[in-house]
Amino acid sequence: MVRWAKDRGLQVRMIGTMFLIALVYFIFIAVLAYIGIDSLLLLLIVTGMILLQYFFSDRMVLLSMGARVVTEQEEPRLYETLTRLCSIAGIPRPKLAIVNSAIPNAFATGRNAKNSVVAVTTGLRSTLNQEELEAVLAHELSHVKNRDVMVMTLASLISTAAFFIFRNSLSASRVTSGRGGKQNLWFIIPVFAAAVWVISYLLIKALSRYREFSADRGSAVLTGRPSQLASALMKISGMMDRVPKDDLRKVEGMNAFFIIPALSGSSIMALFATHPSVEQRIAALDRIEKELAGRGD
Amino acid sequence: MGIREALGALLGTTALPKANLDKLFAISSASVTMQSEFNLVPAPRAGICFKPIESSQYDEARTEIEELLQFSSRETGSSFRIVTDEYRFTWVILEDPDFDDLVGGIHLVSQTLIEKGFGDYLLCAIFRFEKGKPVYWVYHFKLGRFYPFIPLDGKTRDSAMEFRVRSLLEKDLPIEKEIAKWYPLWGIPL
């Protein structure tokens, strides 16, 4: 079983984010209690929903993505790769599913390793070579090993509750009132719930990005070849296609276009992204590669 | 976009961006990082590529460049040649075992071309490194930034490796962010 090589900076940021999420949730529940809302019932309902989602999400996700679980006989090669990676990672082998889609993609689902399914699209298989495919499978297995479905479900629990409170308080602000709470504070509930939802939403997205970096690192450790995942990411993201093929001397005649500054700067969008940018992930993988090379000597 | 460019665009009097040499010397310090960290070894050759100059001006310009190069090569001990490629673009290729002298030479030649009024003709300067295969750093004069170019056989390029050298050298070199501007130059004569 492989012990994950640790990235201290990443772990500090991840723990910090989780702490902030917990803090926001704590404040939320404390304020609700102070105002006099019976948040216990609401939390029970939301928890029930989340638990349902937690136990059935794998099937829901597979169904919604149109993924078909395949047997070992159907996909001997992929299963063989999966088995090898799982034995290195020290986790039971998840099932494998294929999604019939030309878009290259992969995902992992399931609450624990035993119930997990790793799915790849047919597009992924035709786009990547064997080594890159292995790196992507290792990335998904790292999600399974890190129990990311559970972590993210827990993290979004109260965020979902806040969202429901926000919606309900807009439509039926006074129906549930009248049990001797602080009536004059009722008007702030929608605003407060919305604020909690927005803040926790951003924090959850940040946490998700850190989990991606973690899974990338896991893939690098499992395969020992971070560059394969980097090259897979480039192919999947279509980055390769943006590199021009026309000669500079040929396009020089149109060089007036160079004046128009390209709209760069996706800093705001980056806040909402569940995944870090491909550039950032490749840079991180290159650092891991240097680490691995340094230790191997 | 600055106010002047915006105004120029509005009035339709947009001028071409001027050749910019500010960041050229960054390749000097970057070459140290490339060698020590990534075993990218600089080749003792570098070139400047510029657009064909109309015939009446060309002879004069060429003589001037040659005189200048003869003078400066006596100073630094580097050698040079001038070639015309299949696109009819002119290349000044310098050779010098010392990389800093090479960069200095490239700067000097481009500076002189700008001073003589040929700045608009300057296309790019190219520095060659080796790591099994040639790894080129293209300095685009009008962008004032570098980008990597790693050609493979038959007009294809190793984009995966280009992205990797980009991420490795981001801190040392001003690299063009817009990948769509990383135009290749097939058949570089150095």
Interface residues (C-beta under 8 A of the other chain):
Chain A: S227 A230 S231 M234 M239 M240 R242 V243 P244 K245 D246 D247 L248 R249 K250 V251 E252 N255 A256 F258 I259 I260 P261 A262 S264 E279 I282 A283 D286
Chain B: M1 E5 A9 T14 L16 P17 C49 K51 D85 Y87 F89 L123 C124 V138 H140 K142 L143 K155 R157 S159 A160 E162 F163 R164 S167 L168 E170 K177 E178 I179 A180 K181 W182 Y183 P184 L185 W186
